[in-house]
């Protein structure tokens, strides 16, 4: 069965680290936010409870194997692990991926997405001005150090490639002071180390930035239209009602998933070097309470329709470029995941597989 290349964002936050112990309390992981969440309105699906894998700890290889088995069976080509490099060797949450790399298990494709943003606290939906960890860019020497830090991953036979080059995604490409310099340094180092180059993918929430990002030297763009409905589709009166509900009734900002999904894809996604994003669900209230955006009434059936539409956008591209990014595999505190839960079981995974098989 030949299908599109579905690459799923993978969050390595589900294990304690000293930084989170210091900021949020001993033993904090994303499960802390997930487990304490309460419904904001009648019928609000919270808390969300994991099914097959439970409240897992990503330090356990058995969990990582089980995740890979699920992903492979249901049509995911590989995981895009979020990679945190803050500059000058400062890293966090690296343990799960480093163990995957060093152990050779699971034998499942992977790539890296550089989450190049500062870490800040969020109170009432507003980020703190002073970050816990600041993202820095140290210029050529730092870029070289960063390259050699991830080179063992690039050389691993499991690493996902496009046109023979390792797929490397950058979360906030516009934040890098000189993207072209960074890209040129890495491309040269890649050639020196036996690679054909790097396939750089710019991640953006702004479809109008596609051409600008490509002009900076990126090979492709991953467009995420998560909030396009809020910008273009929500009637003015609904915005007012939402604000009243949030401020006075503590209901949060919400919209119907079936309305939002109409804006998840756009004409740019048909371009050979643009990779569309599929979004199964979204509920940011575990992190931000009533200040978090919520998409109500997402179902596996609606997600199936969304995936089918995304497949139609990539079907005429070269096989190598029929890439669809799944946001996300396990962002539980964003209500944005495809892993089994108690309400839907494996419903979202089954919908993904069914859509892929129907092509």
Secondary structure, DSSP 8 states (H G I E B T S, - for coil): ----EEEEEE---SS--HHHHHHH-TT--HHHHHHH---SSTT---S--B-TT-S--TT-HHHHHHHHHHHHHTT--EEEEEEEEEETTEEES-HHHHHHHHH--S--EEEEEE--S-B--EETTEE-SS-SB------HHHHHHHHHHHHHHHTSTTB-EETTEEEEEETTGGGSTTHHHHHHHHHHHHHHTT-S-EEEEEEES-GGGHHHHHHTT-SEEEE--TTHIIIIIS-HHHHHHHHHHHHHS---EEEEHHHHGGGS--GGGGSTTEE-EE----BTHHHHGGGSEEEET--HHHHHHHHHHHHHHHTTS-GGG-EEEES-SEEGGGTEE-S-BTTTBTHHHHHHHHHHHH-
